[in-house]
Amino acid sequence: MSEYCDQSTLELIRKLITVGYIDLQNKKDSLDPATKGLPQGSILSPLLSNIYLNGFDQFVETNLLPKYNIGDGRPSIRPEYFQEHKLVDKDKEILKVYPELKQSILNVKHKR
C-alpha cells in the first residue's frame, strides 16, 4: 500500500483505524467502543477502496484490454440496414401506377 500513499496519508489511515468507534445500532455494546476495524460508510472507505481498486485497474489496463481489444472496431452501421429501406421490385411496380405514393412507401419502410 505504501507505493500508493505518502507518509501523511498512511498516518491518517492508521489513526482512523485505531481510534475506534461506537456502534449506535448495537445497544448492548454502545458503552464499549470497538478498537479495531472501520464502521461501514466510514469517511475512510472511499480512500481505501480507491487504493485497493488501483491495482485492479492496472491489471485490466495491462492484461485484459490488450487481450480482448482486437481489430479496428465494429462497423458503425450494418450494411443490411440500408437494404431494408430500398425499394424492391414490387414497390417499383406500385409506383409505376401510383407515383404519388413514393414518400408514403419510404416512410413505412423507415418505420419498420
C-alpha positions as CSV (number, residue, x, y, z in Angstrom):
1,M,0.0,0.0,0.0
2,S,2.9,2.3,0.7
3,E,3.6,2.7,-3.1
4,Y,0.2,4.4,-3.5
5,C,0.3,6.6,-0.4
6,D,2.6,9.1,1.1
7,Q,3.6,9.1,4.8
8,S,0.9,11.6,5.9
9,T,-1.9,9.6,4.2
10,L,-0.6,6.3,5.8
11,E,-0.6,8.1,9.2
12,L,-4.1,9.3,8.8
13,I,-5.3,5.8,7.8
14,R,-3.6,4.3,10.9
15,K,-5.2,6.9,13.2
16,L,-8.7,6.4,11.7
17,I,-8.4,2.6,12.1
18,T,-7.1,2.6,15.6
19,V,-9.3,5.4,17.1
20,G,-12.3,3.0,17.4
21,Y,-16.0,3.8,17.0
22,I,-19.2,3.5,18.9
23,D,-21.9,1.3,17.2
24,L,-25.2,3.1,17.9
25,Q,-27.2,0.3,16.3
26,N,-26.0,-2.3,18.9
27,K,-27.3,-1.0,22.2
28,K,-25.6,-3.6,24.5
29,D,-22.1,-2.7,23.3
30,S,-22.7,1.1,23.0
31,L,-20.6,1.8,26.0
32,D,-17.7,-0.3,24.8
33,P,-16.2,1.3,21.7
34,A,-14.7,-1.0,19.1
35,T,-11.0,-0.8,18.9
36,K,-10.4,-2.4,15.6
37,G,-11.8,-2.0,12.1
38,L,-13.9,0.6,10.5
39,P,-17.7,1.1,10.5
40,Q,-19.4,0.6,7.2
41,G,-19.8,4.0,5.5
42,S,-16.7,5.5,7.2
43,I,-15.1,8.5,5.7
44,L,-12.1,6.3,5.1
45,S,-14.0,3.8,3.0
46,P,-13.7,5.6,-0.4
47,L,-10.0,6.2,0.1
48,L,-9.3,2.6,0.9
49,S,-11.4,1.3,-2.0
50,N,-9.6,3.6,-4.4
51,I,-6.2,2.3,-3.1
52,Y,-7.4,-1.3,-3.5
53,L,-9.0,-0.8,-6.9
54,N,-6.0,0.9,-8.3
55,G,-4.3,-2.5,-8.7
56,F,-7.3,-3.9,-10.3
57,D,-7.5,-1.0,-12.8
58,Q,-3.8,-1.6,-13.7
59,F,-4.5,-5.3,-14.2
60,V,-7.4,-4.6,-16.5
61,E,-5.4,-2.0,-18.5
62,T,-2.3,-4.1,-18.9
63,N,-3.7,-7.6,-19.2
64,L,-7.3,-7.7,-20.2
65,L,-7.7,-4.7,-22.6
66,P,-4.8,-5.8,-24.9
67,K,-6.1,-9.3,-25.0
68,Y,-9.7,-8.5,-25.8
69,N,-9.5,-5.3,-27.9
70,I,-8.8,-6.8,-31.2
71,G,-9.3,-5.3,-34.7
72,D,-10.3,-1.8,-35.8
73,G,-13.6,-1.8,-34.0
74,R,-17.1,-2.7,-35.2
75,P,-18.8,-1.0,-38.2
76,S,-20.9,1.9,-37.2
77,I,-24.0,0.8,-39.2
78,R,-24.6,-2.7,-40.6
79,P,-24.9,-2.7,-44.4
80,E,-28.1,-4.8,-44.4
81,Y,-29.8,-1.9,-42.6
82,F,-29.7,0.1,-45.8
83,Q,-31.3,-2.8,-47.7
84,E,-34.4,-2.6,-45.7
85,H,-35.1,0.9,-46.9
86,K,-34.6,0.3,-50.6
87,L,-37.5,-0.1,-52.9
88,V,-37.9,-3.6,-54.1
89,D,-39.4,-4.7,-57.5
90,K,-42.9,-4.9,-56.0
91,D,-42.7,-1.4,-54.7
92,K,-41.5,-0.1,-58.1
93,E,-44.5,-1.8,-59.8
94,I,-46.8,0.1,-57.5
95,L,-45.0,3.3,-58.1
96,K,-45.5,2.9,-61.9
97,V,-49.2,3.1,-61.3
98,Y,-49.2,5.4,-58.3
99,P,-46.1,7.6,-58.3
100,E,-47.5,9.9,-55.6
101,L,-47.2,7.0,-53.1
102,K,-43.3,7.0,-53.1
103,Q,-42.9,9.1,-50.0
104,S,-45.5,7.0,-48.1
105,I,-43.8,3.7,-49.0
106,L,-40.4,5.1,-47.9
107,N,-42.0,6.3,-44.6
108,V,-43.4,2.8,-44.0
109,K,-40.1,1.2,-44.7
110,H,-38.3,3.6,-42.5
111,K,-40.6,3.0,-39.5
112,R,-40.1,-0.8,-39.8
